[in-house]
Amino acid sequence: MFDVVGIGNLNYDIILTVDHFPEFHEKVNAKGASFGLGGAAGNTISWLAHMGLRTGFIGAVGNDDIGKAHIRYFRDIGTDVSGIRVVEEPSGLAVIMVRGEDKRIVKYPGANLRKELDFGYLSRTRHVHLSSNPAEIIEMVVKFAAEKDITVSVDIGEMPIPRDVEGKVDYLMMNEDEYRRKFGSLDLSLSAAKNVVVTLNGGGAVLRDENGDTFEVRGLSAEVIDSTGAGDSFDAGFIYGILKGWSPVDAAKLGMLLAYLTVQKVGARSAILPIEGIVKEAERLGMELPFGKNP
């Protein structure tokens, strides 16, 4: 059995920090560069595996050095890789230019378009986390999870999703800009999802639970070096808390902590810590979180 199975893209990230973004035909020298494995759901699963949860992944990589690196990395952190296809297509790639909290991204999906669902594999998990997936995959997984009493979280930006499918989503996770563009305001009752979690510009989050109650969680102040992967880190903290039986507010606070750690380093996975290190960071910041509590 798994605690969490992630479904999404697996990319190789090339991250360049710049003073300004290039204009037409302009060449810009980067202040710094970082190279590493990425992909939203993969980043979230990486945190959860380091935090001690039993994790698996469904995706696809190329039969190339990048694909081999993804497989090796997941094996090293204890994530099951039997759900990852190796195909004769180049692995996915993302080129990211970062200027403070702003960034520009160019992606090549490559092998990611060749992922295939394995419902037998999914039936072995308590929770499924989805991001960066075609709409038909999201719909099939959400419906399957609802039938099998598996909880599901979806972080898909502004990807359209039928309202009847959205109503089966246990945790819809978006940032403020995505939510406002999709629903027209920050009114969390506009979403049909059972629970809604929206991270706010400048830090913090607002939540709406199944009872219709809303909560706001304050963010942590940090100098942003690179925001790549911050949302994925937040998702990991929130999912960990929920699976450990925490309240949604405490789960969101843990998400804020992981995002806070992430933005202070370049790269989506550079800040990842084991659960012991996360506990120490929470104590250092004076955060009271129920780390010893289990469902």
Summary of the structure (lengths in Angstrom):
residues: 295
radius of gyration: 18.2
end to end distance: 16.5
largest distance: 56.6
contacts: 1022
relative contact order: 0.15
helix: 34%
strand: 26%
